Amino acid sequence: MHNNLHDDLLARLIYIADKAGIKIENIEGNSADPDIAFCKSRIINLNNNFECNISVAFRLAHEISHIQFSQPTFLYTFSPYIRNKEERETNERAIHIVALLVYGDTTNEQRNWVNFMNEFKLPSWFEPLVKGIIYD
């Protein structure tokens, strides 16, 4: 899994968003400004300058999950934390989306949760989520 994987995954996520009527806008914000999901208007602002270790592909899957499953009147900024129930569920859905796209034709024996976490630069507190989801 390398740049080709991420490029392909981003293209597939953009396709999913487009089919779901979600518009993705690439913005040039401040390095501290997170990505934003505007649920009601079905728009995602991906900040190209956002300094975040988590991969852009995972961040996009996260924001798509907010728009598809969260309260439609809400606005969400990207958060990798899982203490909040809404963020935990959104991160779980993002892991499902990414795992399905990455491992769709791969047997469970060939999947590796550590590689998945490293590939998408997920923080350590994602470990129980990833372990429980990528083998589904």
N, CA and C atoms as a LAMMPS dump frame, in Angstrom:
ITEM: TIMESTEP
0
ITEM: NUMBER OF ATOMS
408
ITEM: BOX BOUNDS ff ff ff
-5.0000000000000000e+02 5.0000000000000000e+02
-5.0000000000000000e+02 5.0000000000000000e+02
-5.0000000000000000e+02 5.0000000000000000e+02
ITEM: ATOMS id mol type element x y z
1 1 1 N 0.851 -1.178 0
2 1 2 C 0 0 0
3 1 3 C 0.895 1.239 0
4 2 1 N 0.776 2.034 -1.036
5 2 2 C 1.576 3.258 -1.09
6 2 3 C 0.784 4.348 -1.784
7 3 1 N 1.496 5.277 -2.437
8 3 2 C 0.831 6.414 -3.074
9 3 3 C -0.232 5.986 -4.076
10 4 1 N 0.031 4.938 -4.862
11 4 2 C -0.972 4.481 -5.822
12 4 3 C -2.256 4.068 -5.11
13 5 1 N -2.119 3.412 -3.971
14 5 2 C -3.285 3.022 -3.185
15 5 3 C -4.062 4.259 -2.756
16 6 1 N -3.348 5.245 -2.247
17 6 2 C -4.016 6.446 -1.76
18 6 3 C -4.676 7.218 -2.898
19 7 1 N -4.007 7.306 -4.037
20 7 2 C -4.601 7.986 -5.196
21 7 3 C -5.864 7.263 -5.649
22 8 1 N -5.788 5.939 -5.743
23 8 2 C -6.945 5.146 -6.151
24 8 3 C -8.068 5.25 -5.121
25 9 1 N -7.714 5.181 -3.857
26 9 2 C -8.701 5.273 -2.789
27 9 3 C -9.382 6.646 -2.799
28 10 1 N -8.613 7.708 -2.963
29 10 2 C -9.206 9.047 -3.042
30 10 3 C -10.169 9.146 -4.216
31 11 1 N -9.778 8.613 -5.356
32 11 2 C -10.652 8.641 -6.532
33 11 3 C -11.949 7.884 -6.262
34 12 1 N -11.851 6.756 -5.595
35 12 2 C -13.044 5.966 -5.286
36 12 3 C -13.933 6.669 -4.262
37 13 1 N -13.328 7.332 -3.293
38 13 2 C -14.1 8.085 -2.307
39 13 3 C -14.786 9.288 -2.949
40 14 1 N -14.11 9.947 -3.856
41 14 2 C -14.714 11.073 -4.582
42 14 3 C -15.896 10.58 -5.399
43 15 1 N -15.762 9.417 -6.006
44 15 2 C -16.857 8.812 -6.768
45 15 3 C -18.049 8.508 -5.847
46 16 1 N -17.775 7.934 -4.681
47 16 2 C -18.832 7.624 -3.708
48 16 3 C -19.54 8.902 -3.291
49 17 1 N -18.76 9.928 -2.995
50 17 2 C -19.347 11.214 -2.594
51 17 3 C -20.213 11.783 -3.718
52 18 1 N -19.71 11.746 -4.919
53 18 2 C -20.46 12.279 -6.061
54 18 3 C -21.786 11.537 -6.234
55 19 1 N -21.754 10.227 -6.153
56 19 2 C -22.972 9.424 -6.295
57 19 3 C -23.973 9.695 -5.165
58 20 1 N -23.458 10.11 -4.008
59 20 2 C -24.324 10.409 -2.862
60 20 3 C -24.756 11.88 -2.835
61 21 1 N -24.375 12.626 -3.854
62 21 2 C -24.745 14.037 -3.913
63 21 3 C -23.958 14.911 -2.955
64 22 1 N -22.742 14.499 -2.66
65 22 2 C -21.865 15.251 -1.766
66 22 3 C -20.821 15.969 -2.606
67 23 1 N -20.7 17.267 -2.402
68 23 2 C -19.718 18.07 -3.129
69 23 3 C -18.465 18.212 -2.272
70 24 1 N -17.311 17.98 -2.887
71 24 2 C -16.041 18.122 -2.185
72 24 3 C -15.338 19.354 -2.734
73 25 1 N -14.998 20.253 -1.827
74 25 2 C -14.277 21.464 -2.21
75 25 3 C -12.9 21.44 -1.559
76 26 1 N -11.867 21.52 -2.38
77 26 2 C -10.507 21.62 -1.858
78 26 3 C -10.236 23.082 -1.569
79 27 1 N -9.863 23.373 -0.336
80 27 2 C -9.612 24.754 0.05
81 27 3 C -8.169 24.902 0.516
82 28 1 N -7.703 26.1 0.514
83 28 2 C -6.349 26.419 0.97
84 28 3 C -6.458 27.213 2.269
85 29 1 N -6.805 26.519 3.35
86 29 2 C -6.978 27.173 4.641
87 29 3 C -5.692 27.236 5.43
88 30 1 N -5.823 27.675 6.65
89 30 2 C -4.724 27.74 7.593
90 30 3 C -4.319 26.327 7.988
91 31 1 N -3.082 26.123 8.391
92 31 2 C -2.608 24.784 8.754
93 31 3 C -3.335 24.208 9.966
94 32 1 N -3.963 25.05 10.768
95 32 2 C -4.691 24.582 11.946
96 32 3 C -6.182 24.391 11.682
97 33 1 N -6.643 24.737 10.488
98 33 2 C -8.064 24.619 10.16
99 33 3 C -8.386 23.211 9.672
100 34 1 N -9.235 22.475 10.406
101 34 2 C -9.553 21.095 10.005
102 34 3 C -10.511 21.051 8.811
103 35 1 N -10.66 19.866 8.266
104 35 2 C -11.671 19.631 7.235
105 35 3 C -13.04 19.834 7.888
106 36 1 N -14.029 20.191 7.066
107 36 2 C -15.366 20.448 7.595
108 36 3 C -16.405 19.732 6.754
109 37 1 N -17.385 19.119 7.421
110 37 2 C -18.545 18.519 6.755
111 37 3 C -19.759 19.373 7.07
112 38 1 N -20.356 19.94 6.034
113 38 2 C -21.598 20.697 6.171
114 38 3 C -22.722 19.739 5.798
115 39 1 N -23.314 19.103 6.804
116 39 2 C -24.27 18.027 6.559
117 39 3 C -25.503 18.486 5.785
118 40 1 N -26.068 19.605 6.177
119 40 2 C -27.306 20.056 5.544
120 40 3 C -27.101 20.385 4.063
121 41 1 N -25.999 21.051 3.747
122 41 2 C -25.744 21.419 2.351
123 41 3 C -24.954 20.348 1.599
124 42 1 N -24.544 19.27 2.304
125 42 2 C -23.848 18.131 1.699
126 42 3 C -22.557 18.567 0.992
127 43 1 N -21.773 19.354 1.719
128 43 2 C -20.496 19.853 1.206
129 43 3 C -19.39 19.488 2.191
130 44 1 N -18.27 19.062 1.65
131 44 2 C -17.079 18.8 2.458
132 44 3 C -15.998 19.765 2.001
133 45 1 N -15.428 20.492 2.956
134 45 2 C -14.256 21.312 2.679
135 45 3 C -13.039 20.53 3.137
136 46 1 N -12.196 20.138 2.183
137 46 2 C -10.93 19.477 2.506
138 46 3 C -9.848 20.543 2.466
139 47 1 N -9.227 20.789 3.588
140 47 2 C -8.18 21.803 3.667
141 47 3 C -6.846 21.181 3.279
142 48 1 N -6.327 21.58 2.128
143 48 2 C -5.052 21.044 1.643
144 48 3 C -3.88 21.392 2.549
145 49 1 N -4.027 22.411 3.37
146 49 2 C -2.941 22.851 4.254
147 49 3 C -3.075 22.358 5.687
148 50 1 N -4.124 21.607 5.978
149 50 2 C -4.36 21.126 7.341
150 50 3 C -3.233 20.196 7.757
151 51 1 N -2.56 20.543 8.848
152 51 2 C -1.455 19.718 9.345
153 51 3 C -2.014 18.634 10.255
154 52 1 N -2.127 17.456 9.688
155 52 2 C -2.697 16.313 10.393
156 52 3 C -1.974 15.073 9.893
157 53 1 N -1.555 14.23 10.8
158 53 2 C -0.848 13.015 10.396
159 53 3 C -1.753 12.006 9.71
160 54 1 N -3.024 12.001 10.049
161 54 2 C -3.961 11.03 9.473
162 54 3 C -4.111 11.302 7.981
163 55 1 N -4.128 10.244 7.19
164 55 2 C -4.16 10.384 5.739
165 55 3 C -5.397 11.136 5.249
166 56 1 N -5.222 11.816 4.138
167 56 2 C -6.322 12.568 3.523
168 56 3 C -7.459 11.619 3.15
169 57 1 N -7.13 10.439 2.662
170 57 2 C -8.163 9.475 2.275
171 57 3 C -9.034 9.104 3.48
172 58 1 N -8.413 8.847 4.615
173 58 2 C -9.203 8.507 5.801
174 58 3 C -10.023 9.703 6.247
175 59 1 N -9.436 10.891 6.216
176 59 2 C -10.171 12.094 6.61
177 59 3 C -11.395 12.291 5.714
178 60 1 N -11.24 12.038 4.415
179 60 2 C -12.379 12.183 3.501
180 60 3 C -13.453 11.149 3.817
181 61 1 N -13.061 9.906 4.061
182 61 2 C -14.037 8.867 4.43
183 61 3 C -14.773 9.274 5.705
184 62 1 N -14.068 9.862 6.631
185 62 2 C -14.662 10.332 7.886
186 62 3 C -15.728 11.398 7.604
187 63 1 N -15.399 12.374 6.787
188 63 2 C -16.347 13.46 6.497
189 63 3 C -17.544 12.959 5.679
190 64 1 N -17.311 12.041 4.754
191 64 2 C -18.417 11.426 4.005
192 64 3 C -19.362 10.732 4.994
193 65 1 N -18.794 10.04 5.967
194 65 2 C -19.608 9.348 6.973
195 65 3 C -20.455 10.318 7.777
196 66 1 N -19.893 11.459 8.114
197 66 2 C -20.687 12.469 8.827
198 66 3 C -21.905 12.87 7.999
199 67 1 N -21.684 13.164 6.743
200 67 2 C -22.798 13.64 5.908
201 67 3 C -23.837 12.544 5.703
202 68 1 N -23.403 11.316 5.526
203 68 2 C -24.348 10.237 5.265
204 68 3 C -25.093 9.767 6.51
205 69 1 N -24.498 9.907 7.701
206 69 2 C -25.101 9.286 8.876
207 69 3 C -25.365 10.212 10.056
208 70 1 N -24.861 11.431 10.047
209 70 2 C -25.023 12.329 11.189
210 70 3 C -26.253 13.213 11.032
211 71 1 N -26.549 13.971 12.076
212 71 2 C -27.684 14.885 12.04
213 71 3 C -27.517 15.873 10.885
214 72 1 N -28.525 16.005 10.038
215 72 2 C -28.374 16.846 8.84
216 72 3 C -28.221 18.33 9.118
217 73 1 N -28.574 18.782 10.289
218 73 2 C -28.457 20.214 10.576
219 73 3 C -27.115 20.558 11.197
220 74 1 N -26.274 19.577 11.389
221 74 2 C -25.01 19.817 12.072
222 74 3 C -23.88 20.138 11.104
223 75 1 N -22.845 20.765 11.66
224 75 2 C -21.599 21.039 10.962
225 75 3 C -20.521 20.345 11.784
226 76 1 N -19.647 19.589 11.136
227 76 2 C -18.623 18.846 11.853
228 76 3 C -17.247 19.21 11.334
229 77 1 N -16.322 19.44 12.26
230 77 2 C -14.924 19.607 11.887
231 77 3 C -14.227 18.283 12.16
232 78 1 N -13.211 17.975 11.361
233 78 2 C -12.533 16.693 11.493
234 78 3 C -11.975 16.532 12.896
235 79 1 N -12.237 15.374 13.478
236 79 2 C -11.705 15.044 14.79
237 79 3 C -11.345 13.562 14.824
238 80 1 N -10.094 13.264 15.144
239 80 2 C -9.696 11.857 15.218
240 80 3 C -10.027 11.214 16.568
241 81 1 N -10.597 11.98 17.475
242 81 2 C -10.847 11.453 18.822
243 81 3 C -12.09 10.568 18.853
244 82 1 N -12.135 9.676 19.844
245 82 2 C -13.245 8.726 19.906
246 82 3 C -13.98 8.782 21.236
247 83 1 N -13.722 9.788 22.041
248 83 2 C -14.426 9.895 23.325
249 83 3 C -15.89 10.264 23.11
250 84 1 N -16.139 11.119 22.165
251 84 2 C -17.485 11.551 21.819
252 84 3 C -18.155 10.439 21.011
253 85 1 N -19.385 10.067 21.371
254 85 2 C -20.083 8.971 20.697
255 85 3 C -20.206 9.208 19.193
256 86 1 N -20.55 10.424 18.801
257 86 2 C -20.712 10.757 17.38
258 86 3 C -19.404 10.561 16.615
259 87 1 N -18.303 11.034 17.17
260 87 2 C -17.009 10.892 16.495
261 87 3 C -16.561 9.435 16.455
262 88 1 N -16.814 8.701 17.53
263 88 2 C -16.449 7.281 17.541
264 88 3 C -17.199 6.537 16.427
265 89 1 N -18.511 6.762 16.335
266 89 2 C -19.308 6.099 15.304
267 89 3 C -18.863 6.521 13.908
268 90 1 N -18.53 7.78 13.74
269 90 2 C -18.083 8.263 12.43
270 90 3 C -16.742 7.642 12.068
271 91 1 N -15.836 7.533 13.025
272 91 2 C -14.553 6.879 12.755
273 91 3 C -14.744 5.402 12.438
274 92 1 N -15.666 4.741 13.128
275 92 2 C -15.966 3.337 12.819
276 92 3 C -16.467 3.202 11.383
277 93 1 N -17.376 4.081 10.988
278 93 2 C -17.901 4.031 9.61
279 93 3 C -16.805 4.309 8.587
280 94 1 N -15.922 5.246 8.907
281 94 2 C -14.816 5.55 7.998
282 94 3 C -13.895 4.339 7.848
283 95 1 N -13.618 3.652 8.958
284 95 2 C -12.797 2.433 8.888
285 95 3 C -13.493 1.398 8.011
286 96 1 N -14.809 1.222 8.181
287 96 2 C -15.566 0.279 7.342
288 96 3 C -15.427 0.633 5.865
289 97 1 N -15.628 1.903 5.542
290 97 2 C -15.551 2.335 4.132
291 97 3 C -14.169 2.053 3.559
292 98 1 N -13.14 2.496 4.269
293 98 2 C -11.773 2.332 3.768
294 98 3 C -11.413 0.853 3.685
295 99 1 N -11.759 0.07 4.706
296 99 2 C -11.441 -1.365 4.685
297 99 3 C -12.142 -2.073 3.533
298 100 1 N -13.385 -1.72 3.285
299 100 2 C -14.11 -2.334 2.173
300 100 3 C -13.427 -2.018 0.844
301 101 1 N -13.01 -0.783 0.676
302 101 2 C -12.358 -0.388 -0.58
303 101 3 C -10.953 -0.98 -0.714
304 102 1 N -10.238 -1.095 0.389
305 102 2 C -8.868 -1.615 0.339
306 102 3 C -8.837 -3.136 0.33
307 103 1 N -9.701 -3.762 1.136
308 103 2 C -9.65 -5.208 1.324
309 103 3 C -10.818 -5.951 0.69
310 104 1 N -11.542 -5.322 -0.22
311 104 2 C -12.728 -5.933 -0.802
312 104 3 C -12.532 -7.341 -1.315
313 105 1 N -11.4 -7.632 -1.927
314 105 2 C -11.133 -8.959 -2.503
315 105 3 C -10.029 -9.703 -1.752
316 106 1 N -9.808 -9.321 -0.507
317 106 2 C -8.71 -9.896 0.271
318 106 3 C -9.28 -10.752 1.396
319 107 1 N -8.729 -11.933 1.565
320 107 2 C -9.177 -12.793 2.656
321 107 3 C -8.74 -12.201 3.998
322 108 1 N -9.442 -12.594 5.061
323 108 2 C -9.086 -12.106 6.393
324 108 3 C -7.65 -12.449 6.769
325 109 1 N -7.171 -13.588 6.32
326 109 2 C -5.814 -14.009 6.645
327 109 3 C -4.772 -13.071 6.048
328 110 1 N -5.114 -12.392 4.978
329 110 2 C -4.171 -11.49 4.321
330 110 3 C -4.289 -10.043 4.827
331 111 1 N -5.258 -9.783 5.666
332 111 2 C -5.443 -8.447 6.231
333 111 3 C -4.581 -8.308 7.483
334 112 1 N -4.122 -7.09 7.72
335 112 2 C -3.27 -6.859 8.871
336 112 3 C -3.629 -5.519 9.486
337 113 1 N -4.14 -5.55 10.7
338 113 2 C -4.601 -4.321 11.338
339 113 3 C -3.476 -3.335 11.585
340 114 1 N -2.269 -3.825 11.891
341 114 2 C -1.13 -2.937 12.132
342 114 3 C -0.757 -2.209 10.847
343 115 1 N -0.708 -2.944 9.745
344 115 2 C -0.407 -2.312 8.456
345 115 3 C -1.462 -1.271 8.102
346 116 1 N -2.721 -1.58 8.36
347 116 2 C -3.812 -0.648 8.083
348 116 3 C -3.621 0.641 8.876
349 117 1 N -3.339 0.501 10.172
350 117 2 C -3.138 1.686 11.013
351 117 3 C -1.939 2.495 10.55
352 118 1 N -0.86 1.822 10.211
353 118 2 C 0.339 2.522 9.748
354 118 3 C 0.106 3.198 8.401
355 119 1 N -0.57 2.511 7.511
356 119 2 C -0.816 3.054 6.168
357 119 3 C -1.605 4.359 6.219
358 120 1 N -2.603 4.403 7.092
359 120 2 C -3.46 5.583 7.153
360 120 3 C -3.097 6.51 8.318
361 121 1 N -1.98 6.179 8.983
362 121 2 C -1.425 6.992 10.073
363 121 3 C -2.449 7.277 11.169
364 122 1 N -3.127 6.209 11.561
365 122 2 C -4.147 6.328 12.598
366 122 3 C -3.497 6.292 13.975
367 123 1 N -3.979 7.115 14.9
368 123 2 C -3.411 7.125 16.255
369 123 3 C -3.708 5.83 17.004
370 124 1 N -2.958 5.587 18.061
371 124 2 C -3.041 4.323 18.794
372 124 3 C -4.427 4.028 19.343
373 125 1 N -5.203 5.048 19.687
374 125 2 C -6.529 4.781 20.259
375 125 3 C -7.509 4.228 19.232
376 126 1 N -7.122 4.164 17.945
377 126 2 C -7.945 3.522 16.925
378 126 3 C -7.775 2.004 16.925
379 127 1 N -6.759 1.51 17.611
380 127 2 C -6.431 0.084 17.572
381 127 3 C -7.63 -0.823 17.822
382 128 1 N -8.411 -0.648 18.906
383 128 2 C -9.536 -1.572 19.114
384 128 3 C -10.596 -1.46 18.015
385 129 1 N -10.776 -0.276 17.474
386 129 2 C -11.753 -0.114 16.384
387 129 3 C -11.287 -0.857 15.142
388 130 1 N -10.041 -0.636 14.757
389 130 2 C -9.496 -1.254 13.546
390 130 3 C -9.489 -2.769 13.684
391 131 1 N -9.032 -3.272 14.829
392 131 2 C -8.989 -4.723 15.055
393 131 3 C -10.376 -5.341 14.914
394 132 1 N -11.383 -4.639 15.376
395 132 2 C -12.743 -5.181 15.342
396 132 3 C -13.448 -5.02 14.018
397 133 1 N -12.939 -4.167 13.144
398 133 2 C -13.668 -3.843 11.917
399 133 3 C -13.053 -4.421 10.659
400 134 1 N -11.737 -4.384 10.506
401 134 2 C -11.173 -4.769 9.194
402 134 3 C -11.305 -6.247 8.884
403 135 1 N -11.639 -7.051 9.876
404 135 2 C -11.807 -8.481 9.636
405 135 3 C -13.27 -8.88 9.414
406 136 1 N -14.172 -7.89 9.397
407 136 2 C -15.609 -8.181 9.15
408 136 3 C -15.837 -8.593 7.71
